[in-house]
Amino acid sequence: MEYKLASSTWDSKEIEAIHAVIESDMYSMGKKVENYEANFANYIGSDFTIMTSSGSTANLLMIAAMFFTKDESRRLKRGDEVIVPAVSWSTTYFPLQQY
């Protein structure tokens, strides 16, 4: 019996989207990202959203935002309890340790 280690699940629409990004020569912070951020902000009722390169980056930005917020009642402080999964990526825990 043989099991593939990895396989592609992309369909023709995703491949076309990838080619459109390559042809635009704007690999980050392009118009599609800007539109997505605006649409997502509208969907969740927020003034702002930001797309990140990964969930790890999102975790780091989230913890930094909670640590440096001006709202004292929502600020994350040293010694606060933060509940996280018992098993996860190291980038779930490292931002907490960093701040």
Phi and psi in radians as a Rosetta constraint file:
Dihedral C 1 N 2 CA 2 C 2 CIRCULARHARMONIC -2.172 0.35
Dihedral N 2 CA 2 C 2 N 3 CIRCULARHARMONIC 2.323 0.35
Dihedral C 2 N 3 CA 3 C 3 CIRCULARHARMONIC -2.081 0.35
Dihedral N 3 CA 3 C 3 N 4 CIRCULARHARMONIC 2.269 0.35
Dihedral C 3 N 4 CA 4 C 4 CIRCULARHARMONIC -1.270 0.35
Dihedral N 4 CA 4 C 4 N 5 CIRCULARHARMONIC 2.401 0.35
Dihedral C 4 N 5 CA 5 C 5 CIRCULARHARMONIC -1.206 0.35
Dihedral N 5 CA 5 C 5 N 6 CIRCULARHARMONIC -0.677 0.35
Dihedral C 5 N 6 CA 6 C 6 CIRCULARHARMONIC -2.646 0.35
Dihedral N 6 CA 6 C 6 N 7 CIRCULARHARMONIC 2.677 0.35
Dihedral C 6 N 7 CA 7 C 7 CIRCULARHARMONIC -2.603 0.35
Dihedral N 7 CA 7 C 7 N 8 CIRCULARHARMONIC 2.746 0.35
Dihedral C 7 N 8 CA 8 C 8 CIRCULARHARMONIC -1.499 0.35
Dihedral N 8 CA 8 C 8 N 9 CIRCULARHARMONIC 2.445 0.35
Dihedral C 8 N 9 CA 9 C 9 CIRCULARHARMONIC -2.054 0.35
Dihedral N 9 CA 9 C 9 N 10 CIRCULARHARMONIC 0.183 0.35
Dihedral C 9 N 10 CA 10 C 10 CIRCULARHARMONIC -1.298 0.35
Dihedral N 10 CA 10 C 10 N 11 CIRCULARHARMONIC 2.418 0.35
Dihedral C 10 N 11 CA 11 C 11 CIRCULARHARMONIC -1.780 0.35
Dihedral N 11 CA 11 C 11 N 12 CIRCULARHARMONIC -3.069 0.35
Dihedral C 11 N 12 CA 12 C 12 CIRCULARHARMONIC -1.115 0.35
Dihedral N 12 CA 12 C 12 N 13 CIRCULARHARMONIC -0.581 0.35
Dihedral C 12 N 13 CA 13 C 13 CIRCULARHARMONIC -1.138 0.35
Dihedral N 13 CA 13 C 13 N 14 CIRCULARHARMONIC -0.713 0.35
Dihedral C 13 N 14 CA 14 C 14 CIRCULARHARMONIC -1.184 0.35
Dihedral N 14 CA 14 C 14 N 15 CIRCULARHARMONIC -0.703 0.35
Dihedral C 14 N 15 CA 15 C 15 CIRCULARHARMONIC -1.134 0.35
Dihedral N 15 CA 15 C 15 N 16 CIRCULARHARMONIC -0.693 0.35
Dihedral C 15 N 16 CA 16 C 16 CIRCULARHARMONIC -1.098 0.35
Dihedral N 16 CA 16 C 16 N 17 CIRCULARHARMONIC -0.704 0.35
Dihedral C 16 N 17 CA 17 C 17 CIRCULARHARMONIC -1.119 0.35
Dihedral N 17 CA 17 C 17 N 18 CIRCULARHARMONIC -0.712 0.35
Dihedral C 17 N 18 CA 18 C 18 CIRCULARHARMONIC -1.079 0.35
Dihedral N 18 CA 18 C 18 N 19 CIRCULARHARMONIC -0.793 0.35
Dihedral C 18 N 19 CA 19 C 19 CIRCULARHARMONIC -1.105 0.35
Dihedral N 19 CA 19 C 19 N 20 CIRCULARHARMONIC -0.646 0.35
Dihedral C 19 N 20 CA 20 C 20 CIRCULARHARMONIC -1.115 0.35
Dihedral N 20 CA 20 C 20 N 21 CIRCULARHARMONIC -0.685 0.35
Dihedral C 20 N 21 CA 21 C 21 CIRCULARHARMONIC -1.142 0.35
Dihedral N 21 CA 21 C 21 N 22 CIRCULARHARMONIC -0.800 0.35
Dihedral C 21 N 22 CA 22 C 22 CIRCULARHARMONIC -1.053 0.35
Dihedral N 22 CA 22 C 22 N 23 CIRCULARHARMONIC -0.771 0.35
Dihedral C 22 N 23 CA 23 C 23 CIRCULARHARMONIC -1.180 0.35
Dihedral N 23 CA 23 C 23 N 24 CIRCULARHARMONIC -0.492 0.35
Dihedral C 23 N 24 CA 24 C 24 CIRCULARHARMONIC -1.303 0.35
Dihedral N 24 CA 24 C 24 N 25 CIRCULARHARMONIC -0.344 0.35
Dihedral C 24 N 25 CA 25 C 25 CIRCULARHARMONIC 1.055 0.35
Dihedral N 25 CA 25 C 25 N 26 CIRCULARHARMONIC 0.438 0.35
Dihedral C 25 N 26 CA 26 C 26 CIRCULARHARMONIC -2.200 0.35
Dihedral N 26 CA 26 C 26 N 27 CIRCULARHARMONIC 1.640 0.35
Dihedral C 26 N 27 CA 27 C 27 CIRCULARHARMONIC -1.509 0.35
Dihedral N 27 CA 27 C 27 N 28 CIRCULARHARMONIC -0.239 0.35
Dihedral C 27 N 28 CA 28 C 28 CIRCULARHARMONIC -2.574 0.35
Dihedral N 28 CA 28 C 28 N 29 CIRCULARHARMONIC 2.717 0.35
Dihedral C 28 N 29 CA 29 C 29 CIRCULARHARMONIC 0.992 0.35
Dihedral N 29 CA 29 C 29 N 30 CIRCULARHARMONIC 0.584 0.35
Dihedral C 29 N 30 CA 30 C 30 CIRCULARHARMONIC -1.456 0.35
Dihedral N 30 CA 30 C 30 N 31 CIRCULARHARMONIC -3.079 0.35
Dihedral C 30 N 31 CA 31 C 31 CIRCULARHARMONIC -1.106 0.35
Dihedral N 31 CA 31 C 31 N 32 CIRCULARHARMONIC -0.662 0.35
Dihedral C 31 N 32 CA 32 C 32 CIRCULARHARMONIC -1.134 0.35
Dihedral N 32 CA 32 C 32 N 33 CIRCULARHARMONIC -0.680 0.35
Dihedral C 32 N 33 CA 33 C 33 CIRCULARHARMONIC -1.144 0.35
Dihedral N 33 CA 33 C 33 N 34 CIRCULARHARMONIC -0.794 0.35
Dihedral C 33 N 34 CA 34 C 34 CIRCULARHARMONIC -1.014 0.35
Dihedral N 34 CA 34 C 34 N 35 CIRCULARHARMONIC -0.777 0.35
Dihedral C 34 N 35 CA 35 C 35 CIRCULARHARMONIC -1.134 0.35
Dihedral N 35 CA 35 C 35 N 36 CIRCULARHARMONIC -0.723 0.35
Dihedral C 35 N 36 CA 36 C 36 CIRCULARHARMONIC -1.100 0.35
Dihedral N 36 CA 36 C 36 N 37 CIRCULARHARMONIC -0.788 0.35
Dihedral C 36 N 37 CA 37 C 37 CIRCULARHARMONIC -1.022 0.35
Dihedral N 37 CA 37 C 37 N 38 CIRCULARHARMONIC -0.779 0.35
Dihedral C 37 N 38 CA 38 C 38 CIRCULARHARMONIC -1.133 0.35
Dihedral N 38 CA 38 C 38 N 39 CIRCULARHARMONIC -0.782 0.35
Dihedral C 38 N 39 CA 39 C 39 CIRCULARHARMONIC -1.126 0.35
Dihedral N 39 CA 39 C 39 N 40 CIRCULARHARMONIC -0.715 0.35
Dihedral C 39 N 40 CA 40 C 40 CIRCULARHARMONIC -1.186 0.35
Dihedral N 40 CA 40 C 40 N 41 CIRCULARHARMONIC -0.727 0.35
Dihedral C 40 N 41 CA 41 C 41 CIRCULARHARMONIC -1.025 0.35
Dihedral N 41 CA 41 C 41 N 42 CIRCULARHARMONIC -0.767 0.35
Dihedral C 41 N 42 CA 42 C 42 CIRCULARHARMONIC -1.099 0.35
Dihedral N 42 CA 42 C 42 N 43 CIRCULARHARMONIC -0.745 0.35
Dihedral C 42 N 43 CA 43 C 43 CIRCULARHARMONIC -1.079 0.35
Dihedral N 43 CA 43 C 43 N 44 CIRCULARHARMONIC -0.711 0.35
Dihedral C 43 N 44 CA 44 C 44 CIRCULARHARMONIC -1.656 0.35
Dihedral N 44 CA 44 C 44 N 45 CIRCULARHARMONIC 0.007 0.35
Dihedral C 44 N 45 CA 45 C 45 CIRCULARHARMONIC 1.295 0.35
Dihedral N 45 CA 45 C 45 N 46 CIRCULARHARMONIC 0.625 0.35
Dihedral C 45 N 46 CA 46 C 46 CIRCULARHARMONIC -1.965 0.35
Dihedral N 46 CA 46 C 46 N 47 CIRCULARHARMONIC 2.678 0.35
Dihedral C 46 N 47 CA 47 C 47 CIRCULARHARMONIC -1.281 0.35
Dihedral N 47 CA 47 C 47 N 48 CIRCULARHARMONIC -0.548 0.35
Dihedral C 47 N 48 CA 48 C 48 CIRCULARHARMONIC -2.443 0.35
Dihedral N 48 CA 48 C 48 N 49 CIRCULARHARMONIC 2.632 0.35
Dihedral C 48 N 49 CA 49 C 49 CIRCULARHARMONIC -2.490 0.35
Dihedral N 49 CA 49 C 49 N 50 CIRCULARHARMONIC 2.864 0.35
Dihedral C 49 N 50 CA 50 C 50 CIRCULARHARMONIC -2.505 0.35
Dihedral N 50 CA 50 C 50 N 51 CIRCULARHARMONIC 2.322 0.35
Dihedral C 50 N 51 CA 51 C 51 CIRCULARHARMONIC -1.493 0.35
Dihedral N 51 CA 51 C 51 N 52 CIRCULARHARMONIC 2.438 0.35
Dihedral C 51 N 52 CA 52 C 52 CIRCULARHARMONIC -2.059 0.35
Dihedral N 52 CA 52 C 52 N 53 CIRCULARHARMONIC 2.951 0.35
Dihedral C 52 N 53 CA 53 C 53 CIRCULARHARMONIC -1.354 0.35
Dihedral N 53 CA 53 C 53 N 54 CIRCULARHARMONIC -0.308 0.35
Dihedral C 53 N 54 CA 54 C 54 CIRCULARHARMONIC -2.903 0.35
Dihedral N 54 CA 54 C 54 N 55 CIRCULARHARMONIC 2.932 0.35
Dihedral C 54 N 55 CA 55 C 55 CIRCULARHARMONIC -1.126 0.35
Dihedral N 55 CA 55 C 55 N 56 CIRCULARHARMONIC -0.575 0.35
Dihedral C 55 N 56 CA 56 C 56 CIRCULARHARMONIC -1.094 0.35
Dihedral N 56 CA 56 C 56 N 57 CIRCULARHARMONIC -0.782 0.35
Dihedral C 56 N 57 CA 57 C 57 CIRCULARHARMONIC -1.123 0.35
Dihedral N 57 CA 57 C 57 N 58 CIRCULARHARMONIC -0.705 0.35
Dihedral C 57 N 58 CA 58 C 58 CIRCULARHARMONIC -1.064 0.35
Dihedral N 58 CA 58 C 58 N 59 CIRCULARHARMONIC -0.736 0.35
Dihedral C 58 N 59 CA 59 C 59 CIRCULARHARMONIC -1.051 0.35
Dihedral N 59 CA 59 C 59 N 60 CIRCULARHARMONIC -0.796 0.35
Dihedral C 59 N 60 CA 60 C 60 CIRCULARHARMONIC -1.089 0.35
Dihedral N 60 CA 60 C 60 N 61 CIRCULARHARMONIC -0.788 0.35
Dihedral C 60 N 61 CA 61 C 61 CIRCULARHARMONIC -1.134 0.35
Dihedral N 61 CA 61 C 61 N 62 CIRCULARHARMONIC -0.661 0.35
Dihedral C 61 N 62 CA 62 C 62 CIRCULARHARMONIC -1.103 0.35
Dihedral N 62 CA 62 C 62 N 63 CIRCULARHARMONIC -0.824 0.35
Dihedral C 62 N 63 CA 63 C 63 CIRCULARHARMONIC -1.147 0.35
Dihedral N 63 CA 63 C 63 N 64 CIRCULARHARMONIC -0.726 0.35
Dihedral C 63 N 64 CA 64 C 64 CIRCULARHARMONIC -1.064 0.35
Dihedral N 64 CA 64 C 64 N 65 CIRCULARHARMONIC -0.764 0.35
Dihedral C 64 N 65 CA 65 C 65 CIRCULARHARMONIC -1.099 0.35
Dihedral N 65 CA 65 C 65 N 66 CIRCULARHARMONIC -0.691 0.35
Dihedral C 65 N 66 CA 66 C 66 CIRCULARHARMONIC -1.227 0.35
Dihedral N 66 CA 66 C 66 N 67 CIRCULARHARMONIC -0.552 0.35
Dihedral C 66 N 67 CA 67 C 67 CIRCULARHARMONIC -1.329 0.35
Dihedral N 67 CA 67 C 67 N 68 CIRCULARHARMONIC -0.642 0.35
Dihedral C 67 N 68 CA 68 C 68 CIRCULARHARMONIC -1.801 0.35
Dihedral N 68 CA 68 C 68 N 69 CIRCULARHARMONIC 0.166 0.35
Dihedral C 68 N 69 CA 69 C 69 CIRCULARHARMONIC -1.103 0.35
Dihedral N 69 CA 69 C 69 N 70 CIRCULARHARMONIC 2.603 0.35
Dihedral C 69 N 70 CA 70 C 70 CIRCULARHARMONIC -1.396 0.35
Dihedral N 70 CA 70 C 70 N 71 CIRCULARHARMONIC -0.301 0.35
Dihedral C 70 N 71 CA 71 C 71 CIRCULARHARMONIC -1.374 0.35
Dihedral N 71 CA 71 C 71 N 72 CIRCULARHARMONIC 1.781 0.35
Dihedral C 71 N 72 CA 72 C 72 CIRCULARHARMONIC -0.962 0.35
Dihedral N 72 CA 72 C 72 N 73 CIRCULARHARMONIC -0.645 0.35
Dihedral C 72 N 73 CA 73 C 73 CIRCULARHARMONIC -1.223 0.35
Dihedral N 73 CA 73 C 73 N 74 CIRCULARHARMONIC -0.332 0.35
Dihedral C 73 N 74 CA 74 C 74 CIRCULARHARMONIC -1.932 0.35
Dihedral N 74 CA 74 C 74 N 75 CIRCULARHARMONIC 0.008 0.35
Dihedral C 74 N 75 CA 75 C 75 CIRCULARHARMONIC -1.246 0.35
Dihedral N 75 CA 75 C 75 N 76 CIRCULARHARMONIC 2.364 0.35
Dihedral C 75 N 76 CA 76 C 76 CIRCULARHARMONIC -1.460 0.35
Dihedral N 76 CA 76 C 76 N 77 CIRCULARHARMONIC 2.236 0.35
Dihedral C 76 N 77 CA 77 C 77 CIRCULARHARMONIC -2.125 0.35
Dihedral N 77 CA 77 C 77 N 78 CIRCULARHARMONIC 2.733 0.35
Dihedral C 77 N 78 CA 78 C 78 CIRCULARHARMONIC -0.953 0.35
Dihedral N 78 CA 78 C 78 N 79 CIRCULARHARMONIC 2.344 0.35
Dihedral C 78 N 79 CA 79 C 79 CIRCULARHARMONIC 1.626 0.35
Dihedral N 79 CA 79 C 79 N 80 CIRCULARHARMONIC -0.216 0.35
Dihedral C 79 N 80 CA 80 C 80 CIRCULARHARMONIC -1.143 0.35
Dihedral N 80 CA 80 C 80 N 81 CIRCULARHARMONIC 2.560 0.35
Dihedral C 80 N 81 CA 81 C 81 CIRCULARHARMONIC -1.458 0.35
Dihedral N 81 CA 81 C 81 N 82 CIRCULARHARMONIC 2.272 0.35
Dihedral C 81 N 82 CA 82 C 82 CIRCULARHARMONIC -2.199 0.35
Dihedral N 82 CA 82 C 82 N 83 CIRCULARHARMONIC 2.135 0.35
Dihedral C 82 N 83 CA 83 C 83 CIRCULARHARMONIC -1.568 0.35
Dihedral N 83 CA 83 C 83 N 84 CIRCULARHARMONIC 2.187 0.35
Dihedral C 83 N 84 CA 84 C 84 CIRCULARHARMONIC -2.288 0.35
Dihedral N 84 CA 84 C 84 N 85 CIRCULARHARMONIC 2.840 0.35
Dihedral C 84 N 85 CA 85 C 85 CIRCULARHARMONIC -1.098 0.35
Dihedral N 85 CA 85 C 85 N 86 CIRCULARHARMONIC 2.618 0.35
Dihedral C 85 N 86 CA 86 C 86 CIRCULARHARMONIC -1.173 0.35
Dihedral N 86 CA 86 C 86 N 87 CIRCULARHARMONIC -0.588 0.35
Dihedral C 86 N 87 CA 87 C 87 CIRCULARHARMONIC -2.194 0.35
Dihedral N 87 CA 87 C 87 N 88 CIRCULARHARMONIC 2.106 0.35
Dihedral C 87 N 88 CA 88 C 88 CIRCULARHARMONIC -2.827 0.35
Dihedral N 88 CA 88 C 88 N 89 CIRCULARHARMONIC -3.068 0.35
Dihedral C 88 N 89 CA 89 C 89 CIRCULARHARMONIC -1.260 0.35
Dihedral N 89 CA 89 C 89 N 90 CIRCULARHARMONIC 2.663 0.35
Dihedral C 89 N 90 CA 90 C 90 CIRCULARHARMONIC -1.052 0.35
Dihedral N 90 CA 90 C 90 N 91 CIRCULARHARMONIC -0.487 0.35
Dihedral C 90 N 91 CA 91 C 91 CIRCULARHARMONIC -1.281 0.35
Dihedral N 91 CA 91 C 91 N 92 CIRCULARHARMONIC -0.079 0.35
Dihedral C 91 N 92 CA 92 C 92 CIRCULARHARMONIC -1.323 0.35
Dihedral N 92 CA 92 C 92 N 93 CIRCULARHARMONIC -0.626 0.35
Dihedral C 92 N 93 CA 93 C 93 CIRCULARHARMONIC -1.680 0.35
Dihedral N 93 CA 93 C 93 N 94 CIRCULARHARMONIC -0.643 0.35
Dihedral C 93 N 94 CA 94 C 94 CIRCULARHARMONIC -1.035 0.35
Dihedral N 94 CA 94 C 94 N 95 CIRCULARHARMONIC -0.722 0.35
Dihedral C 94 N 95 CA 95 C 95 CIRCULARHARMONIC -1.053 0.35
Dihedral N 95 CA 95 C 95 N 96 CIRCULARHARMONIC -0.595 0.35
Dihedral C 95 N 96 CA 96 C 96 CIRCULARHARMONIC -1.161 0.35
Dihedral N 96 CA 96 C 96 N 97 CIRCULARHARMONIC -0.728 0.35
Dihedral C 96 N 97 CA 97 C 97 CIRCULARHARMONIC -1.207 0.35
Dihedral N 97 CA 97 C 97 N 98 CIRCULARHARMONIC -0.643 0.35
Dihedral C 97 N 98 CA 98 C 98 CIRCULARHARMONIC -1.109 0.35
Dihedral N 98 CA 98 C 98 N 99 CIRCULARHARMONIC -0.732 0.35
